[in-house]
Each structure stands twice: as structure tokens, then as C-alpha cells.
Amino acid sequence: MAIVHIGQLAYPCVTRVRGEEAATKLQRQVGINHIEVDLSGVDMVSLSFLDGLISHFLRLGKETDFIFKIDTPILEEKLARVAGIRNTTIHFHYDEKKIRRIKPKFSRPQKPVFIPTKEDFRQ
């Protein structure tokens, strides 16, 4: 299994476009089979970045061929949100090497937002 630290592919890890760029670089470096993406030690990894990275592999049908190494529960939470949004399976581990499947987290429905009309302003 190839291990690649995300800092070698993209920095800062903050936008969806950067995530897609990182996925393309990753694909060129090691292919798309059996990859460990090491996210540990990175100051900031945004939800958008992770979504861009993961959705790239979803389009190729290779989302289960890679594993994330993480070091904070915040990253686990972000991966869970991407798994819920994209309805996919994501695998991860902390330093102990016990690979786990992330439980998708689905966003709560938002309350309707009041959008005023011209009539509302006339009163």
C-alpha cells in the first residue's frame, strides 16, 4: 500500500478545487489502487477540500481503494459528513492501524428561511 502525506499534494488544504488537484496528483504519483492518504499533522483540512478529493475518486469508482490516516476527531467528523453527503464508504485509522469504516453523518434539515417580498416591505 502506498502512503502519501497530503502536504506533498496540496497546501493549504482548504478548497474543493485544491482537493481535486490533490486527487489528480495522487493518481499520477501512485495510481488509484490501495492508497493511504495521511492527513495527520496538517493545520487545516476543510470539508470542501475533502469533498473535492473524495468526489474525484467517486467519479472513477475507486472510493474504497484508499484509506485516510487521521489524528483528530475533527477530521473524523468531516469525513463522516462527506460520507453522508456523497452516500459513500470511507475508511480511516488513527495511529493504531486498526482500519475502521466511518459512519456517515447526515446533515439536519434546515428550517425554512423567510424571504421577504415587495409586499412585505410596503407595510
DSSP file (Angstrom, degrees, kcal/mol; ACC not computed):
  #  RESIDUE AA STRUCTURE BP1 BP2  ACC     N-H-->O    O-->H-N    N-H-->O    O-->H-N    TCO  KAPPA ALPHA  PHI   PSI    X-CA   Y-CA   Z-CA
    1    1 A M              0   0    0      0, 0.0     2,-0.3     0, 0.0    34,-0.2   0.000 360.0 360.0 360.0 129.3    0.0    0.0    0.0
    2    2 A A  E     -a   35   0A   0     32,-1.6    34,-3.2    31,-0.3     2,-0.5  -0.620 360.0-153.8 -79.2 136.3    1.4    3.4   -1.0
    3    3 A I  E     +a   36   0A   0     -2,-0.3     2,-0.4    32,-0.2    34,-0.2  -0.962  15.5 178.5-114.4 124.3    1.4    6.0    1.8
    4    4 A V  E     -a   37   0A   0     32,-2.8    34,-2.7    -2,-0.5     2,-0.4  -0.990  23.7-137.1-129.5 126.6    1.2    9.7    0.7
    5    5 A H  E >   -a   38   0A   0     -2,-0.4     3,-2.0    32,-0.2     4,-0.4  -0.663  19.2-131.5 -80.5 136.2    1.1   12.7    3.1
    6    6 A I  G >> S+     0   0    0     32,-2.6     4,-2.4    -2,-0.4     3,-1.5   0.779 102.9  70.1 -61.1 -27.6   -1.4   15.2    1.9
    7    7 A G  G 34 S+     0   0    0     31,-0.3    -1,-0.3     1,-0.3    32,-0.1   0.734  92.9  58.3 -62.2 -22.3    1.2   18.0    2.4
    8    8 A Q  G <4 S+     0   0    0     -3,-2.0    -1,-0.3     1,-0.1    -2,-0.2   0.676 114.1  37.2 -77.5 -17.7    3.0   16.6   -0.6
    9    9 A L  T <4 S-     0   0    0     -3,-1.5     2,-0.3    -4,-0.4    -2,-0.2   0.792 126.7  -1.1-104.6 -36.4    0.0   17.0   -2.8
   10   10 A A     <  -     0   0    0     -4,-2.4    -1,-0.3    12,-0.0     3,-0.2  -0.983  57.2-149.7-159.5 141.4   -1.7   20.3   -1.7
   11   11 A Y  S    S+     0   0    0      1,-0.4     2,-0.1    -2,-0.3    -4,-0.0  -0.834  82.4  31.2-161.8 128.6   -1.2   23.0    0.8
   12   12 A P  S    S-     0   0    0      0, 0.0     2,-1.2     0, 0.0    -1,-0.4   0.557  76.9-153.3 -76.8 157.9   -3.3   24.7    2.1
   13   13 A C  B     +e   45   0B   0     31,-0.8    33,-2.6     1,-0.2    36,-0.2  -0.565  58.2 110.6 -97.8  68.3   -6.0   22.1    2.1
   14   14 A V        +     0   0    0     -2,-1.2     2,-0.3    31,-0.2    34,-0.3   0.617  55.9  58.1-124.1 -14.0   -8.9   24.4    2.0
   15   15 A T  S  > S-     0   0    0     -3,-0.4     4,-2.0    33,-0.2     5,-0.1  -0.848  70.8-123.2-123.8 159.5  -10.9   24.4   -1.2
   16   16 A R  H  > S+     0   0    0     -2,-0.3     4,-2.2     1,-0.2     5,-0.2   0.890 114.7  54.2 -61.0 -40.3  -12.8   21.9   -3.3
   17   17 A V  H  > S+     0   0    0      1,-0.2     4,-2.5     2,-0.2    -1,-0.2   0.913 106.9  50.7 -62.3 -43.1  -10.6   22.7   -6.3
   18   18 A R  H  > S+     0   0    0      1,-0.2     4,-2.6     2,-0.2    -1,-0.2   0.886 108.5  53.3 -61.3 -38.1   -7.4   22.1   -4.2
   19   19 A G  H  X S+     0   0    0     -4,-2.0     4,-2.1     2,-0.2    -2,-0.2   0.904 109.8  46.9 -63.0 -41.6   -8.9   18.7   -3.2
   20   20 A E  H  X S+     0   0    0     -4,-2.2     4,-2.1     2,-0.2    -2,-0.2   0.887 111.7  51.2 -67.4 -38.7   -9.5   17.8   -6.9
   21   21 A E  H  X S+     0   0    0     -4,-2.5     4,-2.5     2,-0.2    -2,-0.2   0.913 109.8  50.2 -62.6 -42.4   -5.9   18.9   -7.7
   22   22 A A  H  X S+     0   0    0     -4,-2.6     4,-2.6     1,-0.2    -2,-0.2   0.897 109.5  51.1 -62.8 -40.5   -4.6   16.8   -4.9
   23   23 A A  H  X S+     0   0    0     -4,-2.1     4,-2.5     2,-0.2    -1,-0.2   0.897 110.0  49.6 -64.1 -40.3   -6.5   13.8   -6.2
   24   24 A T  H  X S+     0   0    0     -4,-2.1     4,-2.1     2,-0.2    -2,-0.2   0.927 112.8  46.5 -64.6 -44.7   -5.2   14.2   -9.7
   25   25 A K  H  X S+     0   0    0     -4,-2.5     4,-2.3     2,-0.2    -2,-0.2   0.907 112.4  51.2 -62.4 -41.8   -1.6   14.5   -8.4
   26   26 A L  H  X S+     0   0    0     -4,-2.6     4,-2.4     1,-0.2     5,-0.4   0.917 109.0  50.7 -61.3 -44.3   -2.2   11.4   -6.2
   27   27 A Q  H  X S+     0   0    0     -4,-2.5     4,-1.4     1,-0.2    -1,-0.2   0.890 112.0  47.4 -62.0 -40.9   -3.5    9.5   -9.1
   28   28 A R  H  < S+     0   0    0     -4,-2.1    -1,-0.2     2,-0.2    -2,-0.2   0.870 115.1  46.2 -68.1 -37.5   -0.4   10.4  -11.2
   29   29 A Q  H  < S+     0   0    0     -4,-2.3    -2,-0.2    -5,-0.1    -3,-0.2   0.939 135.2   1.9 -73.4 -48.8    2.1    9.5   -8.4
   30   30 A V  H  < S-     0   0    0     -4,-2.4     3,-0.5     1,-0.4    -3,-0.2   0.319  95.2-118.4-127.4   7.8    0.8    6.2   -7.2
   31   31 A G     <  -     0   0    0     -4,-1.4    -1,-0.4    -5,-0.4    -2,-0.1  -0.488  42.1 -76.8  81.8-159.9   -2.2    5.2   -9.3
   32   32 A I  S    S+     0   0    0     -2,-0.1     2,-0.5    -4,-0.1     3,-0.2   0.122  93.4  99.8-130.1  21.6   -5.5    4.7   -7.7
   33   33 A N  S    S-     0   0    0     -3,-0.5   -31,-0.3     1,-0.2    33,-0.1  -0.947  91.2 -13.0-116.4 127.5   -5.3    1.3   -6.0
   34   34 A H  S    S+     0   0    0     -2,-0.5   -32,-1.6    31,-0.3     2,-0.4   0.967  80.1 165.8  55.2  72.1   -4.6    0.8   -2.3
   35   35 A I  E     -ab   2  66A   0     30,-2.1    32,-2.5   -34,-0.2     2,-0.6  -0.926  30.0-151.9-118.6 139.0   -3.5    4.2   -1.2
   36   36 A E  E     -ab   3  67A   0    -34,-3.2   -32,-2.8    -2,-0.4     2,-0.7  -0.966  11.9-157.7-108.4 119.4   -3.2    5.6    2.3
   37   37 A V  E     -ab   4  68A   0     30,-3.1    32,-2.6    -2,-0.6     2,-0.8  -0.875   9.3-149.0 -99.0 114.0   -3.7    9.3    2.5
   38   38 A D  E     +ab   5  69A   0    -34,-2.7   -32,-2.6    -2,-0.7   -31,-0.3  -0.745  26.0 167.7 -89.4 111.0   -2.1   10.7    5.6
   39   39 A L    >   +     0   0    0     30,-3.1     3,-1.2    -2,-0.8    31,-0.2   0.389  37.4 122.2 -98.9   0.5   -3.9   13.8    6.9
   40   40 A S  T 3  S+     0   0    0     29,-0.5     3,-0.1     1,-0.2   -34,-0.1  -0.338  70.3  19.3 -70.4 144.7   -2.1   13.9   10.2
   41   41 A G  T 3  S+     0   0    0      1,-0.3     2,-0.4     2,-0.1    -1,-0.2   0.484  85.7 132.2  80.3   3.6   -0.2   16.9   11.3
   42   42 A V    <   -     0   0    0     -3,-1.2    -1,-0.3     1,-0.1     3,-0.2  -0.762  52.0-144.9 -90.7 131.8   -1.9   19.3    8.8
   43   43 A D  S    S+     0   0    0     -2,-0.4     2,-0.4     1,-0.2    -1,-0.1   0.910  80.8  16.3 -61.7 -45.0   -3.1   22.5   10.4
   44   44 A M        +     0   0    0      2,-0.0   -31,-0.8     0, 0.0     2,-0.4  -0.980  55.0 169.6-140.3 123.7   -6.3   22.9    8.4
   45   45 A V  B     -e   13   0B   0     -2,-0.4   -31,-0.2    -3,-0.2     2,-0.1  -0.964  26.8-149.4-129.3 113.9   -8.2   20.5    6.2
   46   46 A S     >  -     0   0    0    -33,-2.6     4,-2.1    -2,-0.4     5,-0.2  -0.404  22.6-120.4 -84.9 159.9  -11.6   21.9    5.1
   47   47 A L  H  > S+     0   0    0      1,-0.2     4,-2.5     2,-0.2     5,-0.2   0.879 116.0  54.9 -60.8 -39.7  -14.8   19.9    4.4
   48   48 A S  H  > S+     0   0    0    -34,-0.3     4,-2.5     2,-0.2    -1,-0.2   0.904 106.1  51.0 -62.3 -42.1  -14.7   21.3    0.9
   49   49 A F  H  > S+     0   0    0    -36,-0.2     4,-2.4   -35,-0.2    -2,-0.2   0.943 111.8  46.4 -60.3 -49.1  -11.2   20.0    0.3
   50   50 A L  H  X S+     0   0    0     -4,-2.1     4,-2.9     1,-0.2     5,-0.3   0.890 111.5  52.3 -62.0 -39.5  -12.1   16.5    1.5
   51   51 A D  H  X S+     0   0    0     -4,-2.5     4,-2.8     1,-0.2     5,-0.2   0.917 110.1  48.1 -63.7 -42.7  -15.2   16.6   -0.7
   52   52 A G  H  X S+     0   0    0     -4,-2.5     4,-1.3     2,-0.2    -2,-0.2   0.907 114.4  46.6 -62.6 -42.1  -13.2   17.5   -3.7
   53   53 A L  H  X S+     0   0    0     -4,-2.4     4,-1.1     2,-0.2    -2,-0.2   0.944 118.2  40.2 -64.2 -50.3  -10.7   14.8   -3.0
   54   54 A I  H  X S+     0   0    0     -4,-2.9     4,-2.0     1,-0.2     3,-0.2   0.893 111.2  55.5 -70.8 -40.8  -13.2   12.1   -2.4
   55   55 A S  H  X S+     0   0    0     -4,-2.8     4,-2.0    -5,-0.3    -1,-0.2   0.829 101.6  60.2 -64.9 -29.2  -15.6   13.0   -5.1
   56   56 A H  H  X S+     0   0    0     -4,-1.3     4,-0.8    -5,-0.2    -1,-0.2   0.936 109.7  41.4 -59.5 -46.4  -12.8   12.7   -7.7
   57   57 A F  H  X>S+     0   0    0     -4,-1.1     5,-2.7     1,-0.2     4,-0.5   0.798 108.9  60.0 -74.2 -28.3  -12.3    9.1   -6.7
   58   58 A L  H ><5S+     0   0    0     -4,-2.0     3,-1.1     1,-0.2    -1,-0.2   0.912 101.0  54.6 -62.6 -41.6  -16.1    8.5   -6.6
   59   59 A R  H 3<5S+     0   0    0     -4,-2.0    -1,-0.2     1,-0.3    -2,-0.2   0.810 111.1  45.9 -61.9 -28.6  -16.3    9.5  -10.3
   60   60 A L  H 3<5S-     0   0    0     -4,-0.8    -1,-0.3    -5,-0.1    -2,-0.2   0.515 112.8-119.9 -89.9  -6.1  -13.7    6.9  -11.0
   61   61 A G  T <<5S+     0   0    0     -3,-1.1    -3,-0.2    -4,-0.5     3,-0.2   0.772  84.5 112.0  73.1  25.6  -15.5    4.2   -8.9
   62   62 A K    > < +     0   0    0     -5,-2.7     3,-1.8     1,-0.1    -4,-0.2   0.083  25.6 119.9-117.9  21.7  -12.4    3.9   -6.7
   63   63 A E  G >  S+     0   0    0     -6,-0.4     3,-0.6     1,-0.3    -1,-0.1   0.748  76.1  51.9 -64.0 -23.4  -13.6    5.4   -3.4
   64   64 A T  G 3  S+     0   0    0      1,-0.2    -1,-0.3    -3,-0.2    -2,-0.1   0.446  90.8  79.3 -92.0   1.5  -13.0    2.2   -1.5
   65   65 A D  G <  S+     0   0    0     -3,-1.8   -30,-2.1   -33,-0.1   -31,-0.3   0.395  89.2  58.8 -90.3   3.9   -9.4    1.8   -2.7
   66   66 A F  E <   -b   35   0A   0     -3,-0.6    25,-0.6   -32,-0.2     2,-0.4  -0.960  61.3-156.6-136.3 157.8   -8.0    4.3   -0.3
   67   67 A I  E     -bc  36  91A   0    -32,-2.5   -30,-3.1    -2,-0.3     2,-0.5  -0.949  15.3-134.8-128.1 142.8   -7.8    4.9    3.5
   68   68 A F  E     -bc  37  92A   0     23,-2.2    25,-1.9    -2,-0.4     2,-0.6  -0.861   6.6-153.0-100.4 133.6   -7.3    8.1    5.5
   69   69 A K  E     +bc  38  93A   0    -32,-2.6   -30,-3.1    -2,-0.5   -29,-0.5  -0.932  27.6 177.1 -99.1 123.4   -4.8    8.3    8.4
   70   70 A I        -     0   0    0     23,-2.4   -30,-0.1    -2,-0.6    25,-0.1  -0.792  30.6-163.9-125.1 166.4   -6.1   11.0   10.7
   71   71 A D        +     0   0    0     -2,-0.3    23,-0.1   -32,-0.2    -1,-0.1   0.362  69.5  53.0-132.1   3.5   -5.0   12.4   14.0
   72   72 A T  S  > S-     0   0    0      1,-0.1     4,-1.4    22,-0.0     3,-0.4  -0.991  70.7-128.8-140.5 149.6   -8.1   14.3   15.3
   73   73 A P  H  > S+     0   0    0      0, 0.0     4,-2.4     0, 0.0     5,-0.1   0.771 108.6  66.5 -63.6 -24.6  -11.8   13.7   16.0
   74   74 A I  H  > S+     0   0    0      2,-0.2     4,-2.2     1,-0.2     5,-0.1   0.915 100.9  47.5 -63.4 -42.1  -12.5   16.8   13.9
   75   75 A L  H  > S+     0   0    0     -3,-0.4     4,-2.6     2,-0.2    -1,-0.2   0.890 109.9  53.0 -65.0 -38.4  -11.1   15.1   10.8
   76   76 A E  H  X S+     0   0    0     -4,-1.4     4,-2.2     1,-0.2    -2,-0.2   0.918 109.0  50.0 -60.9 -42.4  -13.2   12.1   11.6
   77   77 A E  H  X S+     0   0    0     -4,-2.4     4,-2.0     2,-0.2    -2,-0.2   0.905 110.8  48.7 -62.0 -43.2  -16.3   14.3   11.8
   78   78 A K  H  X S+     0   0    0     -4,-2.2     4,-2.2     2,-0.2    -2,-0.2   0.907 110.9  49.7 -66.0 -41.5  -15.5   16.0    8.5
   79   79 A L  H  X S+     0   0    0     -4,-2.6     4,-2.6     1,-0.2    -1,-0.2   0.886 109.2  53.3 -62.9 -37.8  -15.0   12.6    6.8
   80   80 A A  H  X S+     0   0    0     -4,-2.2    25,-2.6     2,-0.2     4,-1.9   0.883 108.3  49.9 -64.4 -38.4  -18.3   11.4    8.3
   81   81 A R  H  X S+     0   0    0     -4,-2.0     4,-2.7     2,-0.2    -2,-0.2   0.909 111.1  47.9 -67.5 -41.6  -20.1   14.5    6.8
   82   82 A V  H  X S+     0   0    0     -4,-2.2     4,-2.9     2,-0.2     5,-0.2   0.914 110.0  53.1 -64.4 -41.5  -18.6   13.9    3.3
   83   83 A A  H  X>S+     0   0    0     -4,-2.6     5,-1.7     1,-0.2     4,-0.8   0.890 112.6  45.2 -59.7 -39.2  -19.6   10.2    3.6
   84   84 A G  H  <5S+     0   0    0     -4,-1.9    -2,-0.2    21,-0.3    -1,-0.2   0.918 114.6  46.8 -69.9 -44.4  -23.2   11.3    4.4
   85   85 A I  H  <5S+     0   0    0     -4,-2.7    -2,-0.2    20,-0.2    -3,-0.2   0.919 122.8  34.6 -63.0 -44.6  -23.3   14.0    1.6
   86   86 A R  H  <5S-     0   0    0     -4,-2.9    -1,-0.2    -5,-0.2    -2,-0.2   0.467 101.5-130.8 -92.7  -3.1  -21.8   11.6   -1.0
   87   87 A N  T  <5 +     0   0    0     -4,-0.8     2,-0.3    -5,-0.2    -3,-0.2   0.955  62.7 128.3  51.7  57.7  -23.5    8.5    0.3
   88   88 A T      < -     0   0    0     -5,-1.7     2,-0.5    -6,-0.1    -1,-0.2  -0.808  63.1-102.0-136.2 173.5  -20.3    6.5    0.2
   89   89 A T        -     0   0    0     -2,-0.3     2,-0.4    -3,-0.1    14,-0.1  -0.871  33.5-175.7-101.6 130.3  -18.0    4.4    2.3
   90   90 A I        -     0   0    0     -2,-0.5    12,-3.2    12,-0.4     2,-0.3  -0.993   8.4-156.7-127.8 134.3  -14.9    5.9    3.7
   91   91 A H  E     +cD  67 101A   0    -25,-0.6   -23,-2.2    -2,-0.4     2,-0.3  -0.854  20.6 161.1-110.0 146.7  -12.2    4.0    5.7
   92   92 A F  E     -cD  68 100A   0      8,-2.6     8,-3.1    -2,-0.3     2,-0.3  -0.946  16.7-166.9-152.0 169.3   -9.8    5.6    8.2
   93   93 A H  E     -c   69   0A   0    -25,-1.9   -23,-2.4    -2,-0.3     6,-0.1  -0.976  15.5-138.8-156.3 157.0   -7.5    4.9   11.1
   94   94 A Y    >   -     0   0    0      4,-0.3     3,-1.3    -2,-0.3   -23,-0.1  -0.104  63.7 -64.9 -92.6-158.6   -5.6    6.7   13.8
   95   95 A D  T 3  S+     0   0    0      1,-0.2   -24,-0.1   -25,-0.1   -26,-0.0   0.694 124.0  77.0 -67.0 -18.0   -2.1    5.6   14.6
   96   96 A E  T 3  S-     0   0    0      2,-0.1    -1,-0.2     1,-0.1     3,-0.1   0.582  95.4-132.8 -74.7  -6.2   -3.1    2.2   15.9
   97   97 A K    <   +     0   0    0     -3,-1.3     2,-1.0     1,-0.2    -1,-0.1   0.467  59.3 138.8  70.6   2.9   -3.6    0.9   12.3
   98   98 A K        -     0   0    0      1,-0.0    -4,-0.3    -4,-0.0     2,-0.3  -0.705  50.0-140.9 -79.0 108.1   -7.0   -0.6   13.1
   99   99 A I        -     0   0    0     -2,-1.0     2,-0.3    -6,-0.1    -6,-0.2  -0.534  24.7-176.2 -76.9 130.5   -8.9    0.3    9.9
  100  100 A R  E     -D   92   0A   0     -8,-3.1    -8,-2.6    -2,-0.3     2,-0.5  -0.897  26.9-121.0-126.4 155.1  -12.4    1.3   10.6
  101  101 A R  E     -D   91   0A   0     -2,-0.3   -10,-0.2   -10,-0.2     2,-0.2  -0.816  34.5-122.6 -93.5 132.4  -15.3    2.3    8.4
  102  102 A I        -     0   0    0    -12,-3.2   -12,-0.4    -2,-0.5    -1,-0.0  -0.513  16.6-126.2 -78.0 141.2  -16.7    5.7    9.1
  103  103 A K        -     0   0    0     -2,-0.2   -19,-0.1   -14,-0.1   -20,-0.1  -0.778  32.1-119.3 -86.5 118.4  -20.3    6.1   10.0
  104  104 A P        -     0   0    0      0, 0.0     2,-0.5     0, 0.0   -23,-0.2  -0.263  21.9-149.2 -59.7 141.0  -21.9    8.6    7.6
  105  105 A K        -     0   0    0    -25,-2.6     2,-0.4   -28,-0.1   -21,-0.3  -0.961   8.4-152.1-114.2 124.9  -23.3   11.7    9.3
  106  106 A F        -     0   0    0     -2,-0.5   -25,-0.1   -22,-0.1     2,-0.1  -0.781  19.9-114.6 -99.9 138.7  -26.3   13.3    7.6
  107  107 A S        -     0   0    0     -2,-0.4     3,-0.1   -26,-0.2    -1,-0.1  -0.371  31.6-112.6 -68.1 145.9  -27.0   17.0    7.9
  108  108 A R        -     0   0    0      1,-0.1    -1,-0.1    -2,-0.1     2,-0.1  -0.563  39.1 -99.4 -75.9 143.0  -30.1   18.0    9.7
  109  109 A P        -     0   0    0      0, 0.0     2,-0.2     0, 0.0    -1,-0.1  -0.375  40.9-123.1 -61.8 140.1  -32.8   19.6    7.5
  110  110 A Q        -     0   0    0      1,-0.1     3,-0.1    -3,-0.1    -3,-0.0  -0.541  22.9-107.3 -83.4 150.0  -32.7   23.4    7.8
  111  111 A K        -     0   0    0     -2,-0.2    -1,-0.1     1,-0.1     0, 0.0  -0.471  49.6 -89.4 -69.9 148.4  -35.7   25.4    8.9
  112  112 A P        -     0   0    0      0, 0.0     2,-0.5     0, 0.0    -1,-0.1  -0.293  41.8-130.3 -58.9 143.0  -37.3   27.3    6.0
  113  113 A V        -     0   0    0     -3,-0.1     2,-0.5     2,-0.0    -3,-0.0  -0.820  15.8-122.6 -98.8 133.9  -35.9   30.8    5.6
  114  114 A F        -     0   0    0     -2,-0.5    -1,-0.0     1,-0.0     0, 0.0  -0.641  26.3-168.8 -76.2 121.8  -38.3   33.7    5.4
  115  115 A I        -     0   0    0     -2,-0.5    -1,-0.0     0, 0.0    -2,-0.0  -0.947  18.3-135.0-113.4 112.6  -37.6   35.6    2.1
  116  116 A P        -     0   0    0      0, 0.0     2,-0.2     0, 0.0    -2,-0.0  -0.280  14.9-150.9 -68.1 150.7  -39.5   38.9    2.1
  117  117 A T     >  -     0   0    0      1,-0.1     4,-1.0     0, 0.0     3,-0.5  -0.623  34.9 -97.3-109.2 173.9  -41.4   40.0   -1.0
  118  118 A K  H  > S+     0   0    0      1,-0.2     4,-1.1    -2,-0.2     3,-0.4   0.862 123.7  59.6 -59.1 -35.5  -42.1   43.5   -2.2
  119  119 A E  H  > S+     0   0    0      1,-0.2     4,-0.7     2,-0.2     3,-0.4   0.873  98.9  56.9 -62.5 -37.7  -45.5   43.4   -0.5
  120  120 A D  H  4 S+     0   0    0     -3,-0.5     3,-0.5     1,-0.2    -1,-0.2   0.841 106.7  49.7 -64.0 -32.1  -43.8   42.8    2.9
  121  121 A F  H  < S+     0   0    0     -4,-1.0    -1,-0.2    -3,-0.4    -2,-0.2   0.718 100.4  64.4 -79.5 -21.6  -41.8   46.0    2.6
  122  122 A R  H  <        0   0    0     -4,-1.1    -1,-0.2    -3,-0.4    -2,-0.2   0.690 360.0 360.0 -74.9 -17.7  -44.9   48.1    1.6
  123  123 A Q     <        0   0    0     -4,-0.7    -1,-0.2    -3,-0.5    -2,-0.1   0.469 360.0 360.0 -85.9 360.0  -46.5   47.6    5.0
